[in-house]
């Protein structure tokens, strides 16, 4: 059975440039090992990247030892659901691609919050 998105339909890919996802397969899939719940397909902004850096997760710096190129505004990335919710509450939530956001995200935030930031 295919994983579902927050709309209850089949999960579609989030992004491949850079390659995103818990499995680095371009999709915001998850499993029991994904303690961060990397399930929100977001289009990152400069404001969000700055917020994330100050919150202790620098997503804009390249980390070649982990195969991570660093993100720039406009990149699609599978964010941790709790970090997205934290950013939303602080006023820095990036836009969300609902069709590519895994249904498990609804354990962390409400569909209405995601819809309010949908592209």
Buried (B, 14 or more C-beta within 10 A) or exposed (E): EEBEBBBEEEBBBBBEEBBBBBBEBBBBBBEEEBEBBBBBBBBBBEBBBEBBEEEEEBBBEEEEEEEBBBBEEEBBBBBBBBBBBBBBEEEBBBBBBBBBBBBBBBEBBEBEBBEEBBE
